Amino acid sequence: MITREQIFRALQTIAVPLIVAYVARQLWGEPREEVPKSFYQPLLADIDFVPRRLPVTFRSNVSELDSYERVSVIQDAADAPDTTAVIMNWSRFPNVMLITSLLCSPWLDNTIAQVFIWNNSPRRLKYEDMKNTGCPRSKLRIHNAPANLLFQGRYFACARVDTPYCFIQDDDYLVRSEIIQSLRARIGQSGGSKAIHLLPPHEHLSTTLREIHVKTPEDTHLADVHTSFAWLGHGTILHRSEAQQFLSLLWHLKVTDDEMKMADNFFTVLSNRIPEVWFDQGFELGGGQPFTAGSEGDERNKNYTLRATRYLESLTHCGRASCDAVPDTVTEQARPSPPYVTLDRSHAPNDRMRAACRGSACVLETNIRLLPDNVSHTALNVSDILALERRNRDLLGASEENYVRHPPSNAVDMLAETVFRSLTHATKGDMLSLDVLTDVSDAREWTAIELVWLVNLATEDILKACAFEWSSDGVTWHSASQRLICYDTDREAAIDEENVPLRECSVQMLLGSSALHQRVTGRIFRARLEEDRAERWTVSEVWLRGL
């Protein structure tokens, strides 16, 4: 028989270690999880995917700039991460290891809360397969799908995460950490887009040429059509609620199993919103067996994109009854609105192009024209989306090569030899800005901020006809009082098969003073052209530096 003394001793044996552990946690906090070593960090460093001190000038031996730094406002490392990265694995497992290592790197600890690997491969994955990425067990989540569910897997993954945002990418692309941080900062802004897509120039062009607007009769349709198609696999950030509502819409429409699997072809089209797309700084990994390849893959994608347009037409259509008809019964009156799709007639035109910066967390934005005026975005029916793209492409001529070879992303890629070039001459009202996405004072106390350009002589003349301005909110603008100063460099860029010398021009945008308690603040810095010029914009680089 067990005595009271034995019971008491047993309780002591259990309770004392628990009490000691509790007191230790109160005094020193929870024990930190051991972070395994990443075998991929040296490779990431070799391909320049590890943060480093960035050059502030392309001039040689300029000692007066030794104290300057590139301006980059990164989220406070103390901020709690609120984004889950979702990676699809199929046939490129070595790529998934490298991507996971980047996403679990310490410089993304303030952004990426978890890495979710949706495994469509028949080879089952477990944590031990991934530990060499340096990703701790608590940060890595693996789902082995029962079969290859194709694209729908990424939406299922995003819909079930705990964070409010998801960053989605395929397994054949590497996205820079500062760009992921820029995406996160942008999507969290009030009134911003619900999803932002990174695209290489040729895909960005396709999305632009497919942009379609259909004015529908008000007596038969609930809404006009304003949509386009954009891929997600090059890197897309979205609200978790977007994935949840999108899946709800697909179930509402009772789409087929094969249409569910091809969900990417439906995501942007069915939103009935023009997607926000940025020119990327993509690093293609390749390898494995691509799903979309050759003419067969192209035709499959076109087929499912057209199916998406037919579903959108049905969603905007009133049905048998007139849109003006007054419902006679409570049942008719309670007809629910479908999720996800935007059903209204409002549309705010946007002529801005955006590009993600390399090196610093920022976004370049411009209204400088990249396409000819005769490109059209109107049609009689949304199912004309692919025909509209073909007609537009036939109108491009030499502008297609300029769009793909000299996109805005070339002006923020840290490479002197690549340039962003306008289609035609510079026009009054042309604007090019850098948005660091939060106030520069959030990074440190600056004494001065300069907007710097690496350009050819013709663009130097354009800049001399510009007003330079800064803003904290994109609404109220303040003029810079200093003049543009330019210097020779030994750098050149190849333009029209000719090596063109480049000049470095800078203008002081902000000046602070500790003695006068004048604090340097600002978020967006721009040049705005005040008169027409005969020259074309040719910008090798634009950046911010500060002291």
Helices and strands as residue ranges (DSSP letters): H 4-28, H 41-46, G 63-65, E 69-70, E 83-89, H 93-103, G 106-108, E 112-119, H 127-130, G 131-133, G 137-139, E 140-144, H 152-159, E 165-169, E 173-174, H 177-187, E 195-199, H 201-210, E 212-214, E 225-227, E 236-239, H 240-253, H 257-261, H 264-271, E 276-279, E 283-284, H 294-316, H 330-333, E 353-356, E 363-366, G 382-384, H 385-396, H 399-405, G 408-412, E 420-425, E 431-435, G 440-442, E 448-455, H 457-463, E 466-471, E 478-479, E 485-495, E 498-511, E 524-529, E 536-546
